[in-house]
Amino acid sequence: MAVHDHPHRNTGFHFPSLRRARTAEATAGATTAVSAYVFAGLRLLTGFVFLWAFLDKTFGLGYATQSGKGWIDGGSPTKGFLSGVAAGPMESTFHSWAGDTWADWLFMLGLLGIGVALIAGVALRLAAVAGTLMMALMWVAEWPPAQHLSDGSPSMSTNPFADYHLIYAVVLIALAAVGAGAVWGLGKAWARLPFVSRHPWLQ
């Protein structure tokens, strides 16, 4: 029985290809760069949502807030929404808050602060905390788990848990987690400020 050598047989071992490694590194770098721009775009769009809500409610631009009924015209940014709460465990509490000066100021300063922080790309962690708290309260006010309102009519809830308030909260947390202010924003300059570098929670 003859035994033949097979010099071209695959031994299963290869030295790593330098070209292949460089290609993988370049691909990873490009993916990271694209992700940074995607998050920056998401940050700017989300910031515009909050900032526009502030401007419309302040000046009555004729969208969600009718002309002449803005905050500067004596209208209340919270009265209509909170007095209309018709479900959930905090229904009566929200009714008692509706139109209160402190509620109006907190709500409007929250919209303005979160919107400016996102547009500028600074203080994203603070914006995430404040925005998540605001979205949580608005989620409770709308109370998606309810199938019926307090008067017995259908709530028309489309999902018992995941609504747009929850999505906004997750987006805010994600933007802060990835440091999305570094691209198309002032995040890097903000982080270098002495008082911010001493207190990372301000980033």
TAVENNOR-V909013 format. One record per backbone hydrogen bond with DSSP energy under -0.5 kcal/mol. CO is the residue of the C=O (numbers start at 1). NH is the residue of the N-H. E is the energy in kcal/mol with one decimal. If there is no record, write none. Layout:
co	nh	e
CO	NH	E
CO	NH	E
This chain:
co	nh	e
2	4	-0.5
5	7	-0.5
6	9	-1.9
16	18	-0.5
17	21	-2.2
18	22	-2.4
19	23	-2.2
20	24	-2.2
21	25	-2.3
22	26	-2.5
23	27	-2.4
24	28	-2.5
25	29	-2.5
26	30	-2.5
27	31	-2.4
28	32	-2.3
29	33	-2.2
30	34	-2.5
31	35	-2.6
32	36	-2.2
33	37	-1.8
34	38	-2.4
35	39	-2.7
36	40	-1.9
37	41	-2.5
38	42	-2.4
39	43	-2.5
40	44	-2.3
41	45	-2.4
42	46	-2.4
43	47	-2.5
44	48	-2.1
45	49	-1.6
46	50	-1.7
47	51	-2.8
48	52	-2.8
49	53	-1.8
50	54	-1.9
51	55	-2.4
52	56	-3.1
53	57	-2.2
54	58	-2.0
55	59	-2.7
56	60	-1.7
56	61	-0.7
57	71	-2.3
58	72	-2.3
64	66	-0.5
65	62	-2.3
65	63	-0.7
66	69	-2.0
70	73	-0.8
70	75	-2.4
71	74	-1.5
75	77	-0.5
76	80	-0.7
78	82	-2.7
79	83	-2.2
80	84	-0.7
82	85	-1.1
86	150	-3.1
88	91	-1.2
90	94	-2.8
91	95	-1.9
92	96	-1.8
93	97	-1.4
94	98	-1.4
97	100	-2.3
100	104	-2.5
101	105	-2.6
102	106	-2.4
103	107	-2.3
104	108	-2.5
105	109	-2.8
106	110	-2.0
107	111	-2.3
108	112	-2.6
109	113	-3.0
110	114	-2.5
111	115	-2.3
112	116	-2.8
113	117	-2.4
114	118	-2.3
115	119	-2.4
116	120	-2.7
117	121	-1.8
117	122	-1.7
120	186	-3.6
123	127	-2.3
124	128	-2.3
125	129	-2.1
126	130	-2.8
127	131	-2.8
128	132	-2.3
129	133	-2.2
130	134	-2.4
131	135	-2.8
132	136	-2.3
133	137	-2.1
134	138	-2.2
135	139	-2.3
136	140	-2.3
137	141	-2.1
138	142	-2.0
139	143	-2.5
143	146	-1.7
147	155	-2.4
149	152	-2.1
153	149	-3.1
161	163	-1.1
163	166	-0.5
163	167	-1.7
164	168	-2.5
165	169	-2.0
166	170	-2.3
167	171	-2.4
168	172	-2.5
169	173	-2.1
170	174	-2.5
171	175	-2.6
172	176	-1.9
173	177	-2.3
174	178	-2.0
175	180	-2.4
176	179	-0.7
179	182	-1.5
181	187	-2.4
186	190	-2.7
187	191	-2.3
188	192	-1.2
189	193	-0.5
190	193	-1.2
193	197	-2.8
194	198	-1.8
195	199	-0.7
199	202	-2.5
200	203	-2.0
203	124	-1.3
